[in-house]
Amino acid sequence: MKTKFIYKILNIRYLIVLSVLFSVSLSGQTLNEYLLIASKNNPEVKSAYLKFEAALQKSPQVSALPDPTFSVSAFGKMIETRIGRQEARFSITQMFPWFGTLAAKENAANLMAEAAFQMYLDTKNEVFFNVKKVYAEMFELQRIIMLEQENLEILNSYKKLALSKFENGKGAMVDVVRIDIKRNESLTNIQILQKRKEPLQTAFNSMLNRESLFEIQFPTELPKANLNLNIKTDSLFNNNPKVVQLDRQKEAFEAQKIVAIKEGYPKIGVGLDYSIISKRDVPDLAMNGQDAIMPMLSITLPVFRKKYKGAQKEAEYMIAATEEKKVAVTNNLMANYSSAQYDVSKSIDLLNLFDIQLKSTNQAIALLIAAYSNSGSDFVEILRLNQDELMYEKAIAAEIKNQFTAQAKLDYLLSKNN
């Protein structure tokens, strides 16, 4: 009966591990809720979005005409004209840049705003990846605690079996002592693991911008990864915000080059001059005291060309620098993508291996327990295999975490985050 009891516990333990490994996740909604909270509350995400909003305000600034100039002149010693003395003079002038200059400035500002938006998207995706990473660590910790607790229960069952064999004269008291040693190790491990929860909870809450001790339900499962390792590498990172951001910046610098060229053309000014004339004490004087109105037209002479050529060269260098930066970013993304692909593939292979090893270990333990119940021998081997079993179960939890984290990294690189 005792052998069947222990064997039943081992089978349940094995089935629990398999359910974690292959079940459809029920906690995906919870993770999605955490991601939604992070997208709204995380200060890095909020800062990036505010920078985007600030960039949007640049367009109306650069696309507006320069302010008109208004001047007033009052003469200490009045100027006498034929039709009367000049009392005061008012002038207003409006300058107009060369045709298309304002449109080019607006285009450059809008493209920079689009680049800022892509930076916001990348920041949000990176925060999502970090949230998933810590969430996976929380899963691993909770799973290992559960495994240690289950192992403690099994050791308690082993102790009852060893005591029974000792009382019947078929076992040694040293077997009970060995079990107590393992039980103490397990109890200490559980205490240490429980203390690890608080720093993980603090790290997770900090990304959600919440109080560090805000209670979190540690997950016992992870959302099942949607593995696809056969993605074509052609245009792999076209949607990655880092790449799109650089594309928009390059287009903005090209627009700035057009602005620099047009800034080198003359600016045209249109104005109006109005003079107040007092009447002269002269009878029958034509236009006596009539105010003077004079339209004006002005034009700038951009003869100092160095500053305009310098602005064009600056834009050209920034375009070239952005192109090189895009190559570097793409190379880095490809290297990270290849590494994450390897991590996912490695986790799949290791999970398959640990599954086989765990099944074989369970069978070996069951056979040894049956032999021990009959003869009282090989108890040390039972404990050794029990530790091997626990090791494989912990390794499975770690690889589930690693696979989920690697898949989250792939999603981040391919900009597949929600």
Summary of the structure (lengths in Angstrom):
residues: 418
radius of gyration: 39.0
end to end distance: 52.7
largest distance: 148.0
contacts: 1262
relative contact order: 0.15
helix: 68%
strand: 11%
